[in-house]
Amino acid sequence: MRLLAGFGGALLLAIVLWDAFETIILPRRVNRRLRLTRAFYRATWTPWAASARLVRAGNRRELFLSFYGPLSLVLLLALWAAGLVTGFGLLQYANGSAMHAGCCSTRTGPPCTPPGTRLSASPPIST
């Protein structure tokens, strides 16, 4: 299972980074059929244009449609960021991460300190 998660995470990272490279840096048009950016714009433009048809024709519709470009860029960056976080998370899981949610068993209990650390500079009381 961990091997599959590691492979999936590495593949997801490669897809997201390559797509971002092709979209932002590459100076020519890419003709591949399967691209993350292309799928994103096809999936988001259709509902946006359909909802624009519900707005009265004229300036309001044009204003509504003008928000799509900047908003779609921000959402595309968020999609890439989510893909990178998920990919690195899968790699971390595959590596056998030893991260835990916390050291206290209750939410209302006192804050806990990791073993071997103290909150004060005074020497411990010996009994």
PEVEN-V829464 format. One record per residue. RES is the residue in one letter. NEAR is the number of other C-alpha atoms within 12 Angstrom. Layout:
# PEVEN-V829464
RES,NEAR ; RES,NEAR
This chain:
# PEVEN-V829464
M,13 ; R,17 ; L,16 ; L,15 ; A,22 ; G,24 ; F,22 ; G,25 ; G,27 ; A,27 ; L,21 ; L,28 ; L,26 ; A,21 ; I,23 ; V,31 ; L,27 ; W,22 ; D,29 ; A,26 ; F,19 ; E,22 ; T,25 ; I,18 ; I,13 ; L,12 ; P,9 ; R,10 ; R,11 ; V,18 ; N,10 ; R,13 ; R,9 ; L,13 ; R,21 ; L,27 ; T,32 ; R,22 ; A,17 ; F,23 ; Y,22 ; R,16 ; A,16 ; T,21 ; W,21 ; T,16 ; P,16 ; W,23 ; A,21 ; A,15 ; S,16 ; A,23 ; R,17 ; L,15 ; V,17 ; R,14 ; A,13 ; G,13 ; N,12 ; R,15 ; R,20 ; E,16 ; L,15 ; F,23 ; L,27 ; S,16 ; F,18 ; Y,24 ; G,17 ; P,13 ; L,18 ; S,23 ; L,20 ; V,15 ; L,18 ; L,28 ; L,23 ; A,18 ; L,24 ; W,28 ; A,19 ; A,18 ; G,28 ; L,27 ; V,20 ; T,23 ; G,27 ; F,26 ; G,25 ; L,27 ; L,26 ; Q,22 ; Y,24 ; A,21 ; N,20 ; G,16 ; S,15 ; A,10 ; M,11 ; H,10 ; A,10 ; G,13 ; C,15 ; C,14 ; S,12 ; T,11 ; R,11 ; T,8 ; G,9 ; P,10 ; P,13 ; C,17 ; T,13 ; P,11 ; P,8 ; G,8 ; T,11 ; R,12 ; L,13 ; S,9 ; A,7 ; S,8 ; P,9 ; P,11 ; I,6 ; S,5 ; T,3
